[in-house]
Amino acid sequence: MAKVLFTVHYEIKNEKRNDFLSSIEELKSLIKADGILSYSIFESKGKKNHFEEVFIFDSPENFENYDDSENERVAILISKIEDLKVTGTTKYHTSFEV
């Protein structure tokens, strides 16, 4: 079955970097769910505070059915991270394996 690559790009407010890094570490330990093969976060080379979250799902169905708000702590962390972002910088991209 085809995998799905889902990415989220955004910039974090400079003064909120430490809050973001501690939140993302906790999120990484909690986000493991059925259907997610891999979850990673990267910072862009030469662009401090520009991050990319990378999810790899094992099928389009699991991607469509994924709801990170099922886990209350994950939902709280995601809400907190949203508040740390520079407004208007979030971009989503979905790719399907061929």
BELLINMO-V484726 format. One record per residue. N is the residue number from 1. PHI is phi as a letter, one per 20 degrees, with the letter a starting at -180 (NA if undefined). PSI is psi in whole degrees, -180 to 180 (999 if undefined). OMEGA is omega in whole degrees, -180 to 180 (* if undefined). Layout:
{{N;PHI;PSI;OMEGA} {N;PHI;PSI;OMEGA}}
This chain:
{{1;NA;146;-177} {2;f;138;176} {3;e;164;177} {4;c;130;175} {5;d;121;-180} {6;c;125;-179} {7;c;149;177} {8;c;120;179} {9;d;141;177} {10;a;168;177} {11;d;141;178} {12;d;143;176} {13;f;133;-175} {14;g;-43;-177} {15;f;-8;-179} {16;d;8;-175} {17;g;-49;-178} {18;f;-40;176} {19;f;-43;-180} {20;f;-49;-177} {21;f;-39;178} {22;f;-38;178} {23;f;-42;-177} {24;f;-33;177} {25;f;-43;178} {26;f;-42;179} {27;g;-42;-180} {28;g;-36;-179} {29;f;-19;-176} {30;d;-20;-166} {31;e;-4;179} {32;f;123;-180} {33;b;161;176} {34;g;134;178} {35;n;-16;177} {36;e;115;178} {37;f;-34;-175} {38;b;145;173} {39;c;127;179} {40;b;161;174} {41;c;139;-176} {42;c;151;172} {43;d;135;-177} {44;f;135;178} {45;f;129;178} {46;m;2;180} {47;c;83;-180} {48;g;138;178} {49;m;13;173} {50;d;117;-173} {51;c;158;176} {52;c;122;173} {53;e;135;-177} {54;c;119;177} {55;d;137;171} {56;c;118;179} {57;d;150;-177} {58;e;-8;178} {59;a;157;175} {60;f;-34;180} {61;f;-44;179} {62;f;-33;175} {63;f;-48;-179} {64;f;-32;-177} {65;e;-8;-178} {66;f;133;177} {67;b;103;-177} {68;f;-8;179} {69;e;-2;178} {70;f;-33;178} {71;e;117;-175} {72;g;-42;-179} {73;f;-38;177} {74;f;-44;179} {75;f;-41;178} {76;f;-45;180} {77;f;-42;179} {78;f;-40;177} {79;f;-42;179} {80;f;-44;-180} {81;f;-39;177} {82;g;-39;-180} {83;f;-19;-179} {84;e;-12;-177} {85;f;151;170} {86;f;127;-177} {87;g;134;175} {88;n;8;-177} {89;e;-7;-175} {90;f;129;178} {91;c;137;-180} {92;d;148;176} {93;b;135;179} {94;c;132;177} {95;c;143;179} {96;d;133;180} {97;f;139;177} {98;d;999;*}}
